């Protein structure tokens, strides 16, 4: 069975690769990545494309097909194959793999195999995921088919057939909005985040982490996410020299494929570089962690990254990986009280940060409107929508105003709901409570 791995070159480049059980790279996937993707895509983007190609290879396994071999023999998939692939791309990979494993289990008869009509519907991916998955598979097949058939005498004719085949695959994509509707409300209410921050404070006796150093580190990690709205990759990529202890600022820097980061799956910044102000207490705690805790962890002083693994073993002192942060820090904390914190995600901190910007902007404008003289004395003024968007873009590292609008939709919806409730209450007060039958 093929699996995804990450090669780390001496230059610092991360190269995602699909390998078999013997560690041998898949020839056609490697060729496609090297020729088509390597110069124009980040390692994370390439990884996502390979995962979608793996989903296509799972379809081959289920259908007992070898499309590359068929292409070598000049045979393109037909319309029925396209429709079968379309249905396959709608379903979650792990669900398909689990069902295929059941079908492949020895001679044991299973009821769900004997009575397929009673089988539950397999979980599906989102429409956006489905469309992207089909696109990646179609692009890979187009590249592969052209390479395989390049030396044929009827290559020009085959190219036309290939193009029609690829167009048919892409035509199966459903029209979807650019962003998922649930993204507007991705973070739980602000009260849940405030409760969570109290829960993970290192002085809280209910803190889920036992080691004092790990408690301090994890509490500091969550504080930074909460206060700055940075992505988890940006936080894990923070270095000591990114902290300006004089001017109370941290810098988010893009360092893709840097040599001094040994993590195969390097956490990187997805957005523009920027500088974010942090308050004194958070800066003091950062300094304390670096000088009093991190400095005593073996191997931590061999690299500049701030947050390191404390647990003894092979990776002690190494920078924290994405998977470590997701599973052993965030998940370990939220699952201690899943009824409250299960909805908190890494990206949810970013939504919560932007929601707080909206709340603070409204509070500022209300205070200015209520007492203009006092606001002028305090150097405060009304924040226009344009100013708010520009500030949001600067703090989040966005190049487009569209992102700023998207992250503000939750607050806009709340204001719209409040307006509707006020209007309904007004209409209710104006509506007669009953009819005087005697006056008729």
SULCOR-V822367 format. One record per backbone hydrogen bond with DSSP energy under -0.5 kcal/mol. CO is the residue of the C=O (numbers start at 1). NH is the residue of the N-H. If there is no record, write none. Layout:
[[CO NH] [CO NH]]
//
This chain:
[[3 19] [5 17] [7 9] [7 15] [9 12] [13 9] [14 16] [15 7] [17 5] [17 19] [18 26] [19 3] [20 23] [24 20] [26 30] [27 31] [28 32] [29 33] [30 34] [31 35] [32 36] [32 37] [33 37] [33 38] [37 40] [37 41] [42 46] [43 47] [44 48] [45 49] [46 50] [47 51] [48 52] [49 53] [50 54] [51 55] [52 56] [53 57] [54 58] [55 59] [56 60] [57 61] [58 62] [59 63] [60 64] [60 65] [66 70] [67 71] [68 72] [69 73] [70 75] [71 74] [74 76] [78 82] [79 83] [80 84] [81 85] [82 86] [83 87] [84 88] [85 89] [86 90] [87 90] [88 91] [90 125] [92 96] [93 97] [94 98] [95 99] [96 100] [97 101] [98 102] [99 103] [100 104] [101 105] [102 105] [104 106] [105 108] [110 113] [110 114] [111 115] [113 116] [115 118] [116 119] [123 92] [126 130] [127 131] [128 132] [129 133] [130 134] [131 135] [132 136] [133 137] [134 138] [135 139] [136 140] [137 141] [138 142] [139 143] [140 144] [141 145] [142 146] [143 147] [144 148] [145 149] [147 150] [149 152] [152 155] [154 158] [155 159] [156 160] [157 161] [158 162] [159 163] [160 164] [161 165] [162 166] [163 167] [164 168] [165 169] [166 170] [167 171] [169 172] [170 173] [180 183] [181 184] [182 185] [183 186] [189 192] [189 193] [190 194] [191 195] [192 196] [193 197] [194 198] [195 199] [196 200] [198 201] [201 204] [204 207] [211 215] [212 216] [213 217] [214 218] [215 219] [216 220] [217 221] [218 222] [219 223] [220 224] [221 225] [222 226] [223 227] [224 228] [225 229] [231 235] [232 236] [233 237] [235 238] [238 306] [239 242] [240 243] [242 244] [242 251] [243 245] [244 248] [244 249] [248 278] [249 244] [250 276] [251 253] [252 274] [253 255] [255 258] [258 261] [260 262] [264 266] [274 252] [276 250] [279 283] [280 284] [281 285] [282 286] [283 287] [284 288] [285 289] [286 290] [287 291] [288 292] [288 293] [289 293] [289 294] [290 295] [293 296] [294 297] [296 298] [297 300] [299 302] [300 303] [304 240] [306 308] [307 320] [309 317] [313 316] [315 318] [318 309] [321 325] [322 326] [323 327] [324 328] [324 329] [325 329] [325 330] [326 331] [329 333] [330 334] [331 335] [333 336] [334 337] [335 338] [337 340] [337 341] [338 342] [341 344] [343 345] [345 349] [346 349] [346 350] [347 350] [347 351] [348 352] [349 353] [350 354] [351 355] [352 356] [353 357] [354 358] [355 359] [356 360] [357 361] [358 362] [359 363] [360 364] [361 365] [362 366] [363 367] [364 368] [365 369] [366 370] [367 371] [371 375] [372 376] [373 377] [374 378] [375 380] [376 379] [382 384] [384 388] [385 389] [386 390] [387 391] [388 392] [389 393] [390 394] [391 395] [392 396] [393 397] [393 398] [397 272] [400 403] [400 404] [401 405] [402 406] [403 407] [404 408] [405 408] [406 409] [408 412] [409 413] [410 414] [411 415] [412 416] [413 417] [414 418] [415 419] [416 420] [417 421] [418 422] [419 423] [420 424] [421 425] [422 426] [423 427] [424 428] [425 429] [426 430] [427 431] [435 437] [436 439] [437 440]]
//
